[in-house]
Amino acid sequence: MARILIADDALFARLLLRKILTDAGHEVVGEASTGKEAVEKYAELRPDLVTLDIIMPDMDGITALKKIREIDPNAKIIMITSVDSDKKLVECIEAGASGYIVKPFEPVDVLREIERVLKSRSGAGKESES
């Protein structure tokens, strides 16, 4: 299973994601509560996948996504947000997101998106499905 970094400023969201992921056999190798911390932890831990909230203090998720892509162009990053808008989705995909999950989420939807992204050959965009 995958080594995953969870980045969300909401403790409840991190705890919920941790439970969903560990119950499915994944290893949560780290957590971040800010965008800056997510970038630092990515550089340190080099996880297989990152779940990254869009709205976070000190650095938003889209900026953090771009900085992680500078570290590793093949990083697999799933954006998680409570803002369900086509504009945000397009912005995330253009910035290099591998996937997108809208809060509130169901465990089955989180796991489906994670499995889809992990099976893709490259980290960026939904068009890279096998």
Backbone hydrogen bonds, N-H to C=O, Kabsch-Sander energy under -0.5 kcal/mol:
donor,donor_aa,acceptor,acceptor_aa,energy
4,I,2,A,-0.6
4,I,27,E,-3.2
5,L,49,L,-2.2
6,I,30,G,-2.2
7,A,5,L,-0.5
7,A,51,T,-2.7
8,D,6,I,-0.5
8,D,32,A,-2.3
11,L,9,D,-0.7
14,R,10,A,-2.1
15,L,11,L,-2.8
16,L,12,F,-2.6
17,L,13,A,-2.7
18,R,14,R,-2.7
19,K,15,L,-2.2
20,I,16,L,-2.5
21,L,17,L,-2.9
22,T,18,R,-2.9
23,D,19,K,-2.4
24,A,20,I,-1.0
25,G,22,T,-1.5
26,H,21,L,-2.5
27,E,2,A,-2.9
28,V,26,H,-0.6
29,V,4,I,-1.9
29,V,27,E,-0.9
30,G,4,I,-1.0
32,A,6,I,-2.4
35,G,57,P,-1.3
35,G,59,M,-0.6
38,A,34,T,-1.9
39,V,35,G,-2.0
40,E,36,K,-2.2
41,K,37,E,-2.8
42,Y,38,A,-2.3
43,A,39,V,-2.2
44,E,40,E,-1.8
45,L,41,K,-3.2
46,R,42,Y,-2.6
48,D,3,R,-2.1
49,L,3,R,-1.5
50,V,76,K,-2.2
51,T,5,L,-2.5
52,L,50,V,-0.5
52,L,78,I,-3.0
53,D,7,A,-2.6
54,I,80,I,-1.6
56,M,54,I,-0.9
59,M,57,P,-1.4
61,G,54,I,-3.5
64,A,60,D,-2.4
65,L,61,G,-2.7
66,K,62,I,-2.0
67,K,63,T,-2.2
68,I,64,A,-2.7
69,R,65,L,-2.3
70,E,66,K,-1.4
71,I,67,K,-1.5
72,D,68,I,-2.8
75,A,72,D,-2.1
77,I,75,A,-0.7
77,I,123,G,-0.5
78,I,50,V,-3.2
79,M,77,I,-0.6
79,M,99,G,-2.3
80,I,52,L,-2.5
81,T,101,I,-2.1
84,D,82,S,-0.8
85,S,83,V,-1.2
89,L,85,S,-2.2
90,V,86,D,-2.7
91,E,87,K,-2.4
92,C,88,K,-2.6
93,I,89,L,-2.5
94,E,90,V,-2.9
95,A,91,E,-1.6
96,G,92,C,-0.5
96,G,93,I,-1.2
97,A,92,C,-2.7
98,S,77,I,-3.0
99,G,77,I,-1.3
101,I,79,M,-3.0
103,K,81,T,-3.4
109,D,106,E,-0.7
110,V,106,E,-2.0
111,L,107,P,-2.7
112,R,108,V,-2.1
113,E,109,D,-2.1
114,I,110,V,-2.4
115,E,111,L,-2.6
116,R,112,R,-2.2
117,V,113,E,-2.5
118,L,114,I,-2.8
119,K,115,E,-1.8
120,S,116,R,-0.9
120,S,117,V,-0.6
121,R,128,S,-1.0
125,G,97,A,-2.5
128,S,125,G,-1.1
129,E,126,K,-1.0
